[in-house]
Amino acid sequence: MGTLVSGRSDKQSINGQAAMALALLSAWEEKRHCAGCGPTLEEVSGQILKLLDGNIAVHDLGLRRVPGGVYSEEVETFVGHLLAEGLATHRSPIQLTPQGEELLGTIIRVDSKQHAKAIRDAADLLKLDTSELLAGLI
């Protein structure tokens, strides 16, 4: 399978941590109201692919095509860190704690200070409500 990597370009850009936070938050929002449901690593990686397809460059993050979708080792590592810090309780499907959700918002807000338009556009692509997420920042 091929590898998809986004690096620096003339596109709007965000860093890999912010892309993973946006993608995980978006995938989480889609499934959070279902008891025991949560996004898979491949679903989160698929959200990142939506960013790339939407002309948002993502720094320092690679995607690999796998049967049925895409996969990112960086996403798996990111979720592993959330688990180790007690900010998530399961790897697959991913289950975030309230503190984990809060951390994702913080990561997004920090990157929005440098890449406000790109973060707003990325959040819109992933159908995230920026009014609450980025209140007072952009």
C-alpha positions as CSV (number, residue, x, y, z in Angstrom):
1,M,0.0,0.0,0.0
2,G,1.2,3.5,-0.6
3,T,2.1,6.2,1.9
4,L,0.5,9.6,1.9
5,V,2.6,12.3,3.6
6,S,1.8,16.0,3.8
7,G,4.7,18.4,4.2
8,R,5.2,22.1,3.7
9,S,3.5,23.7,0.8
10,D,1.6,26.7,-0.4
11,K,-1.6,25.3,1.2
12,Q,-2.9,26.4,4.5
13,S,-1.1,24.4,7.1
14,I,-1.4,23.1,10.6
15,N,0.9,21.0,12.7
16,G,0.5,17.2,13.1
17,Q,-0.6,17.5,16.8
18,A,-3.4,19.9,16.0
19,A,-4.5,17.8,13.0
20,M,-4.6,14.7,15.3
21,A,-6.5,16.6,17.9
22,L,-9.0,17.9,15.4
23,A,-9.4,14.5,13.7
24,L,-9.9,12.7,17.0
25,L,-12.3,15.3,18.4
26,S,-14.3,15.1,15.2
27,A,-14.4,11.3,15.2
28,W,-15.2,11.3,18.9
29,E,-18.1,13.7,18.5
30,E,-19.6,11.5,15.8
31,K,-19.8,8.5,18.3
32,R,-19.7,9.8,21.8
33,H,-23.4,9.5,22.5
34,C,-23.4,5.7,21.8
35,A,-22.5,3.8,24.9
36,G,-19.3,1.9,24.4
37,C,-18.8,3.3,21.0
38,G,-15.8,5.4,19.9
39,P,-13.7,5.9,16.8
40,T,-11.1,3.5,15.6
41,L,-7.5,4.6,14.8
42,E,-8.4,4.1,11.1
43,E,-11.5,6.4,11.4
44,V,-9.3,9.1,13.1
45,S,-6.7,8.7,10.3
46,G,-9.6,9.0,7.8
47,Q,-10.5,12.4,9.3
48,I,-6.9,13.5,8.7
49,L,-7.2,12.4,5.0
50,K,-10.3,14.7,4.8
51,L,-8.0,17.6,5.8
52,L,-5.5,16.7,3.1
53,D,-8.2,16.3,0.5
54,G,-9.6,19.7,1.7
55,N,-6.3,21.4,0.8
56,I,-5.0,21.7,4.4
57,A,-1.4,20.7,4.7
58,V,-0.5,18.8,7.8
59,H,3.1,18.9,9.0
60,D,5.0,15.9,10.4
61,L,2.3,13.3,10.0
62,G,2.1,10.4,7.6
63,L,-0.8,8.3,6.4
64,R,-0.6,4.8,4.9
65,R,-3.3,3.2,2.8
66,V,-4.5,0.0,4.3
67,P,-7.3,-2.3,3.2
68,G,-10.5,-0.3,3.8
69,G,-9.0,3.0,4.5
70,V,-5.9,4.8,5.9
71,Y,-3.7,4.4,9.0
72,S,-1.3,6.6,10.8
73,E,1.4,5.4,13.2
74,E,1.5,8.9,14.6
75,V,-2.2,8.7,15.5
76,E,-1.6,5.4,17.2
77,T,1.3,6.9,19.2
78,F,-0.8,9.9,20.1
79,V,-3.6,7.7,21.4
80,G,-1.0,5.7,23.3
81,H,0.1,8.8,25.1
82,L,-3.5,9.7,26.0
83,L,-3.9,6.2,27.4
84,A,-0.6,6.4,29.4
85,E,-1.7,9.8,30.9
86,G,-5.2,8.5,31.8
87,L,-6.8,10.8,29.2
88,A,-8.3,7.9,27.3
89,T,-9.5,4.6,28.7
90,H,-9.5,2.3,25.6
91,R,-7.4,2.1,22.4
92,S,-10.0,0.6,20.1
93,P,-12.6,1.9,20.0
94,I,-11.0,5.0,21.5
95,Q,-12.7,6.2,24.7
96,L,-11.7,9.7,25.9
97,T,-12.1,11.0,29.4
98,P,-13.4,14.6,29.9
99,Q,-9.8,15.6,30.6
100,G,-8.7,14.0,27.3
101,E,-11.3,16.1,25.4
102,E,-10.1,19.2,27.2
103,L,-6.5,18.5,26.2
104,L,-7.6,18.1,22.5
105,G,-9.2,21.5,22.7
106,T,-6.1,23.0,24.3
107,I,-3.9,21.6,21.5
108,I,-6.2,23.1,18.9
109,R,-6.4,26.5,20.6
110,V,-2.6,26.7,20.9
111,D,-2.0,26.0,17.2
112,S,-4.8,28.4,16.3
113,K,-2.7,31.3,17.6
114,Q,-0.3,30.8,14.7
115,H,-2.6,29.2,12.1
116,A,-6.1,30.7,12.9
117,K,-7.6,30.5,9.4
118,A,-6.2,27.0,8.7
119,I,-7.5,25.7,12.1
120,R,-10.9,27.3,11.4
121,D,-11.1,25.9,7.9
122,A,-9.9,22.4,9.1
123,A,-12.6,22.4,11.9
124,D,-15.2,23.4,9.3
125,L,-14.1,20.5,7.0
126,L,-14.5,18.1,9.9
127,K,-17.9,19.7,10.9
128,L,-16.6,20.8,14.4
129,D,-18.3,23.8,16.0
130,T,-15.6,26.5,16.2
131,S,-17.7,28.9,18.2
132,E,-17.2,27.0,21.4
133,L,-13.8,25.4,20.5
134,L,-12.1,28.6,19.7
135,A,-14.2,31.1,21.6
136,G,-12.3,34.4,21.9
137,L,-9.3,33.3,19.9
138,I,-10.3,33.8,16.2
